[in-house]
């Protein structure tokens, strides 16, 4: 309670009054979010190898956050794209490599755009181990 002319002061913390810790997690989360966006952007512009290396390096740092799933998703996207390419090479014998590469390219672009959108919105990837979005 304060009287006229007397400034109000907060009570001093006692042993029973808990002191709130300084939040550190949002800073870690913001850095993880930026790294996730960067990896997805690298994939989008075609720098798959660089994005893959960055995802492998950063995934252990993001353990326990929603962005660990983003890194796993990016790594799996790369390896599934490699599988599409190998299938296209095998189908070259019958002349269907372009169809396979076209379908694989559309799949990869949609997958990366969805992941990028979720990273920008700070949302987790729903199924980072899956083949679909």
C-alpha positions as CSV (number, residue, x, y, z in Angstrom):
1,X,0.0,0.0,0.0
2,X,1.3,3.5,-0.8
3,X,0.3,6.8,0.7
4,X,0.1,10.0,-1.3
5,X,3.6,11.2,-2.0
6,X,5.3,7.9,-1.0
7,X,6.4,5.7,-3.9
8,X,5.1,2.1,-3.9
9,X,7.9,-0.5,-3.7
10,X,7.7,-4.2,-4.4
11,X,8.2,-6.5,-1.4
12,X,11.7,-8.0,-1.2
13,X,11.8,-11.7,-2.2
14,X,12.0,-14.1,0.7
15,X,12.9,-17.7,0.9
16,X,9.3,-18.7,0.2
17,X,9.0,-16.4,-2.9
18,X,10.4,-18.1,-5.9
19,X,12.5,-16.0,-8.3
20,X,11.6,-16.6,-12.0
21,X,14.5,-17.9,-14.1
22,X,15.6,-16.0,-17.1
23,X,14.1,-17.6,-20.2
24,X,16.9,-19.0,-22.4
25,X,14.9,-21.4,-24.5
26,X,13.4,-18.8,-26.9
27,X,16.9,-17.6,-28.0
28,X,17.9,-21.2,-28.7
29,X,14.7,-21.7,-30.5
30,X,15.1,-18.6,-32.6
31,X,18.6,-19.7,-33.7
32,X,17.3,-23.2,-34.5
33,X,14.4,-21.7,-36.4
34,X,16.8,-19.6,-38.5
35,X,19.1,-22.5,-39.2
36,X,16.1,-24.6,-40.3
37,X,14.9,-21.9,-42.6
38,X,18.4,-21.6,-44.1
39,X,18.6,-25.3,-44.7
40,X,15.2,-25.4,-46.4
41,X,16.1,-22.3,-48.5
42,X,19.4,-24.0,-49.6
43,X,17.4,-27.0,-50.7
44,X,14.9,-24.7,-52.6
45,X,17.7,-23.0,-54.6
46,X,19.3,-26.3,-55.4
47,X,22.3,-26.4,-53.0
48,X,21.3,-29.8,-51.7
49,X,24.8,-31.0,-50.6
50,X,25.4,-27.8,-48.6
51,X,22.0,-28.1,-46.9
52,X,22.6,-31.8,-46.2
53,X,25.9,-31.1,-44.5
54,X,24.4,-28.3,-42.4
55,X,21.4,-30.5,-41.4
56,X,23.7,-33.3,-40.3
57,X,25.9,-30.8,-38.3
58,X,23.0,-29.0,-36.6
59,X,20.7,-31.9,-35.9
60,X,22.4,-32.8,-32.6
61,X,22.3,-29.2,-31.4
62,X,18.5,-29.1,-31.8
63,X,17.8,-32.3,-29.9
64,X,14.7,-31.9,-27.9
65,X,13.3,-29.0,-29.9
66,X,10.8,-29.0,-32.8
67,X,13.6,-28.2,-35.1
68,X,15.3,-31.5,-34.7
69,X,12.4,-32.9,-36.8
70,X,13.1,-30.2,-39.5
71,X,16.7,-31.4,-39.8
72,X,15.6,-35.0,-40.0
73,X,13.0,-34.1,-42.6
74,X,15.7,-32.3,-44.7
75,X,18.1,-35.2,-44.4
76,X,15.4,-37.7,-45.5
77,X,14.3,-35.4,-48.3
78,X,17.9,-35.5,-49.7
79,X,18.2,-39.3,-49.6
80,X,14.8,-39.9,-51.0
81,X,15.7,-37.5,-53.9
82,X,18.8,-39.7,-54.4
83,X,16.6,-42.7,-54.6
84,X,14.4,-41.0,-57.2
85,X,17.5,-40.3,-59.2
86,X,18.6,-43.9,-59.1
87,X,15.2,-45.0,-60.1
88,X,15.3,-42.6,-63.1
89,X,18.7,-44.0,-64.1
90,X,17.3,-47.5,-64.0
91,X,14.2,-46.5,-66.0
92,X,16.4,-44.9,-68.6
93,X,16.6,-48.2,-70.4
94,X,12.8,-48.0,-71.2
95,X,12.8,-44.2,-71.7
96,X,10.9,-43.2,-68.6
97,X,13.7,-41.3,-66.8
98,X,12.1,-37.9,-67.5
99,X,8.8,-38.8,-66.0
100,X,10.4,-40.2,-62.9
101,X,12.6,-37.1,-62.5
102,X,9.6,-34.8,-63.1
103,X,7.5,-36.5,-60.5
104,X,10.5,-36.6,-58.1
105,X,11.2,-32.9,-58.6
106,X,7.6,-31.9,-58.0
107,X,7.6,-34.0,-54.8
108,X,10.8,-32.5,-53.6
109,X,9.7,-28.9,-54.2
110,X,6.4,-29.4,-52.5
111,X,8.1,-31.1,-49.5
112,X,10.7,-28.3,-49.1
113,X,8.1,-25.5,-49.5
114,X,5.9,-27.1,-46.8
115,X,8.9,-27.6,-44.5
116,X,10.0,-24.0,-45.1
117,X,6.5,-22.7,-44.4
118,X,6.4,-24.7,-41.1
119,X,9.8,-23.5,-40.1
120,X,8.8,-19.8,-40.7
121,X,5.7,-20.3,-38.7
122,X,7.7,-22.1,-35.9
123,X,5.7,-25.3,-36.2
124,X,7.0,-28.8,-36.1
125,X,7.1,-31.3,-38.9
126,X,4.3,-33.7,-38.3
127,X,6.1,-36.8,-39.5
128,X,9.8,-36.2,-40.1
129,X,10.4,-39.9,-40.8
130,X,7.7,-40.1,-43.4
131,X,7.8,-40.1,-47.2
132,X,5.0,-37.6,-47.6
133,X,4.3,-34.2,-46.2
